[in-house]
Amino acid sequence: MEETRKLNYFSPKGGISPYYSPREILHHVKLGYQKHCLIPQFSYVTAHTEPYPKNTSASRGIDAIYIRPISNMQGGHEIMNLATGKLITRAHVTLIPITPTVINIVESMAKADKMTGLKLEILEGRAL
């Protein structure tokens, strides 16, 4: 779904406008690299949390897999919490190099969901 949405980030050859993307034309919002493109999808990130009260020993970060930026005015990020496997949102994330441990966690989550692979096919000149 996210990759399909990103097709509208760029103006197509022979499209309505050579300067403005379909996204800019419809939403009247310019694309920002820092907000929309900085973190690649499925990257390993630490999502920052702010516990209340702040003077506790509670963790201030969540290990997660980056899903996508949130499409609202405030911004933010949709991520998958590696501890729970649930989709959550956070205002700030930091990109971290992936480790073999994280790869093993994601692969074990996929096996638990009975995922055996991802199959892509070409249908009428388009990848599905």
C-alpha positions in Angstrom: 0.0 0.0 0.0 2.8 2.4 0.9 4.7 1.8 -2.3 1.6 2.4 -4.4 1.0 5.7 -2.5 4.6 6.8 -3.3 4.0 6.5 -7.0 2.1 9.7 -6.7 5.1 11.5 -5.2 6.5 12.1 -8.7 5.0 13.6 -11.8 4.6 11.0 -14.6 6.0 11.5 -18.0 3.2 12.9 -20.2 1.1 13.7 -17.1 -1.1 16.8 -16.3 1.9 18.8 -15.1 5.6 18.4 -15.7 6.4 20.3 -12.5 3.8 19.1 -9.9 3.2 15.6 -8.7 -0.3 14.1 -8.5 0.0 14.3 -4.7 0.8 18.0 -4.8 -2.1 18.7 -7.2 -4.7 16.8 -5.1 -3.5 17.6 -1.5 -1.9 21.0 -2.0 1.0 19.9 0.2 4.6 19.8 -1.0 6.6 16.7 -0.5 9.4 17.0 2.1 12.4 14.7 2.1 12.9 14.9 5.9 9.2 14.1 6.5 8.4 11.6 3.7 11.5 10.0 2.4 14.3 10.1 5.0 13.7 6.6 6.5 13.3 3.6 4.2 10.4 1.3 4.7 11.2 -1.8 6.8 14.3 -0.2 8.4 15.2 -0.9 12.0 14.5 2.1 14.2 14.3 3.1 17.8 11.0 4.9 18.5 11.3 7.5 21.2 8.8 7.5 24.1 8.2 10.0 26.9 7.1 8.2 30.1 5.1 10.1 32.6 6.5 11.0 35.1 9.8 11.5 33.4 12.0 10.7 36.5 11.4 6.9 36.3 13.5 4.1 35.1 11.0 3.2 32.4 12.5 2.7 28.9 12.6 5.7 26.6 12.9 3.7 23.4 11.1 0.9 21.6 12.8 -1.4 19.1 10.7 -1.4 15.9 10.5 -1.8 12.2 9.6 1.3 10.2 6.4 1.1 8.2 5.7 4.6 6.9 5.3 8.3 7.7 1.9 9.4 9.0 0.0 11.6 6.5 -1.2 14.3 8.8 -0.1 17.8 9.6 1.7 16.9 12.8 3.8 14.2 11.1 5.0 11.1 13.0 5.7 7.5 12.1 3.9 4.2 11.9 6.1 1.4 13.2 5.8 -2.3 14.2 6.8 -2.9 17.8 9.2 -5.9 17.8 8.3 -6.8 21.3 4.5 -7.1 20.6 4.2 -7.3 16.8 1.6 -4.5 16.9 1.5 -1.4 14.8 1.9 1.8 16.8 2.6 5.4 16.1 5.3 7.6 17.5 6.4 11.2 16.9 10.1 10.6 16.6 12.3 7.7 15.5 16.0 7.1 15.0 17.4 5.0 12.2 19.7 2.3 13.5 21.8 -0.3 11.6 20.1 -3.7 11.6 21.7 -6.5 13.5 21.5 -10.3 13.1 19.4 -10.5 16.3 16.8 -8.2 14.8 16.7 -10.2 11.6 16.2 -13.4 13.6 13.3 -11.7 15.6 11.6 -10.7 12.3 12.1 -14.1 10.8 10.6 -15.8 13.8 7.6 -13.5 13.8 7.1 -14.4 10.1 7.3 -18.1 10.9 4.8 -17.7 13.7 2.4 -16.0 11.2 3.0 -18.9 8.8 4.6 -16.7 6.2 6.8 -18.6 3.8 7.7 -15.9 1.3 6.6 -13.0 -0.8 5.7 -13.6 -4.4 5.7 -10.8 -7.0 4.1 -11.3 -10.4 4.0 -9.2 -13.6 0.5 -8.6 -14.8 -0.1 -6.6 -17.9 3.2 -4.8 -17.6 2.7 -3.9 -13.9 4.4 -5.5 -10.9 1.9 -6.8 -8.3 
